[in-house]
Structures are given as structure tokens and as C-alpha cells.
Amino acid sequence: ILTYIKKLNVRLILEPGRFIAGNAGIFVTRVEYVKKTGKKNFVIVDGAMNDLIRPSLYEAYHEIVPVKKTKGAIVADIVGPVCETGDFFAKGRKVANVKEGDLLACLSAGAYGFVMASNYNTRPRVPEVFVDKNKMRVIRRRERVEDLLRLEY
């Protein structure tokens, strides 16, 4: 960039935002059930729109991959347990052929993931885990229902 703006005699200030922060985080969710109907397939996960609302709110695309490789693929909606029409991570998407108990990673969830999370339906927010090479540590513990009720007294 400097090569092109050097002659302009300007000061360039950039805020890369989502480009860096987005790709620095993933949202991990567990497959609860795979429901195959005659018309549509559903991968129901334990994560919900309150954990990562960008797909519902903005129709944002997050690549979703299995944590461990699987064989084959299906076309499915990946949905959460909140029972709202907006409780989805992907619709009509070709995804790995996963089964109950498998972990899925929603990529590029580092920006606006946790900071936009809510306690909708009294769902405690997920923990945040920092990973550095082969070491990990919890930097924000999972909320408990007691944490949510503390402000209700």
C-alpha cells in the first residue's frame, strides 16, 4: 500500500477489525441429533442463535467443519435447540456427514461472537478458551444459571 500512497502525502489509518479478530476465533458446538426427512435434513446442535447470532441477524456465512474428519457429505440445515425460526447457523448447506456427539467448528467467529451473545431463553453464555499451540486455558468460564438469577433478587 505504501508504494501507491507515498506520493499522495496522506496519513493512512486502518482498522482491520473482523479480518484479524474474526479469523482468530471459532465457535465449537456438539451435534445432538441428525434428522433426515423426505424433503430436508437437519443437524441439530447444542449451540444456539444466542451464542452466535450473526447467521440469523445478518445472514452471515460461517464455514462449518467437523472437528474430526468424517466421510461423505449431506445437504442440511444446521440448527440450534431454541425453537425459533432464527435459530440456525446454516441453511441448505453441503456439510460433512456428521453423527450424534460429533463436534462442529463454526469458523471466523472471533469477532462479534461472544460480544453479541445473550442469555436468551435463560441460556448461560459459553466459556471462552484461549489456545496457544498445544496449550489451552479457560479465560472466561461458562455462566451458570445462578449467575443469571443473581441479578433477579
SULSUL-V485182 format. One record per residue. N is the residue number from 1. SS is DSSP state (helix for helix, strand for strand, loop for the rest). NEAR is the number of other C-alpha atoms within 12 Angstrom. D_FIRST is the distance of its C-alpha to the first C-alpha in Angstrom with 2 decimals. Layout:
BEGIN
n: [N/N]
ss: [SS/SS]
near: [NEAR/NEAR]
d_first: [D_FIRST/D_FIRST]
END
This chain:
BEGIN
n: [1/2/3/4/5/6/7/8/9/10/11/12/13/14/15/16/17/18/19/20/21/22/23/24/25/26/27/28/29/30/31/32/33/34/35/36/37/38/39/40/41/42/43/44/45/46/47/48/49/50/51/52/53/54/55/56/57/58/59/60/61/62/63/64/65/66/67/68/69/70/71/72/73/74/75/76/77/78/79/80/81/82/83/84/85/86/87/88/89/90/91/92/93/94/95/96/97/98/99/100/101/102/103/104/105/106/107/108/109/110/111/112/113/114/115/116/117/118/119/120/121/122/123/124/125/126/127/128/129/130/131/132/133/134/135/136/137/138/139/140/141/142/143/144/145/146/147/148/149/150/151/152/153]
ss: [loop/helix/helix/helix/helix/helix/helix/helix/loop/loop/loop/loop/loop/loop/loop/loop/loop/helix/helix/helix/helix/helix/helix/helix/loop/loop/strand/strand/strand/strand/strand/strand/strand/strand/strand/strand/loop/loop/loop/loop/strand/strand/strand/strand/strand/loop/loop/loop/loop/loop/loop/loop/loop/helix/helix/helix/helix/helix/loop/loop/loop/loop/loop/strand/strand/strand/loop/loop/loop/loop/loop/loop/strand/strand/strand/strand/strand/strand/strand/loop/loop/loop/loop/loop/loop/loop/loop/strand/strand/strand/strand/strand/strand/strand/strand/strand/loop/loop/loop/loop/loop/loop/strand/strand/strand/strand/loop/loop/loop/loop/loop/loop/loop/helix/helix/helix/loop/loop/loop/helix/helix/helix/loop/loop/loop/loop/loop/strand/strand/strand/strand/strand/loop/loop/strand/strand/strand/strand/strand/strand/loop/loop/loop/loop/helix/helix/helix/helix/helix/helix/helix/helix/loop]
near: [11/12/8/10/12/11/10/11/10/10/11/12/9/8/9/11/13/16/16/14/20/25/21/22/27/32/42/34/34/31/31/24/23/29/24/18/12/8/11/18/26/34/44/35/38/33/35/43/40/36/42/46/35/32/33/25/20/16/17/21/22/34/26/34/31/29/21/17/17/17/12/13/18/24/24/29/31/47/39/34/29/22/18/15/18/25/32/40/47/36/30/18/25/22/32/29/31/36/28/20/19/26/30/36/30/38/27/28/35/31/26/29/36/29/20/21/29/22/26/21/18/19/25/24/30/31/22/25/21/18/14/11/7/7/9/11/14/14/12/13/15/20/20/16/17/14/17/19/14/10/8/8/7]
d_first: [0.00/3.81/5.41/5.41/6.38/8.44/11.32/11.57/13.08/12.04/11.85/9.49/11.65/11.20/14.30/13.93/17.75/19.41/16.74/17.79/21.25/22.40/22.10/23.64/27.01/29.70/32.90/35.94/39.05/42.38/44.07/47.36/48.69/47.92/49.84/50.32/52.03/53.06/50.20/47.42/46.34/45.30/43.80/44.89/43.03/43.75/40.44/40.35/38.37/38.84/36.89/33.89/34.17/30.87/32.44/35.37/33.67/30.58/31.50/28.53/28.36/28.63/29.26/32.70/33.91/37.05/36.82/39.22/39.08/41.65/43.01/42.76/41.22/42.53/41.31/41.80/40.95/39.93/41.67/42.71/46.16/45.93/47.65/45.38/43.93/40.47/40.98/38.86/35.75/35.81/38.03/39.21/36.78/37.40/37.65/39.22/43.00/43.49/46.75/48.08/46.76/43.51/40.32/37.32/33.76/31.73/28.16/25.15/27.60/26.07/24.77/27.54/30.14/32.42/31.47/32.66/35.70/39.14/42.77/43.78/47.26/47.67/45.33/44.14/40.41/39.30/38.55/35.10/34.85/32.30/31.91/30.71/31.36/35.09/35.94/36.08/37.36/38.09/36.12/37.69/41.10/42.28/44.02/47.74/49.88/51.40/48.03/47.93/51.56/51.38/50.24/52.97/55.95]
END
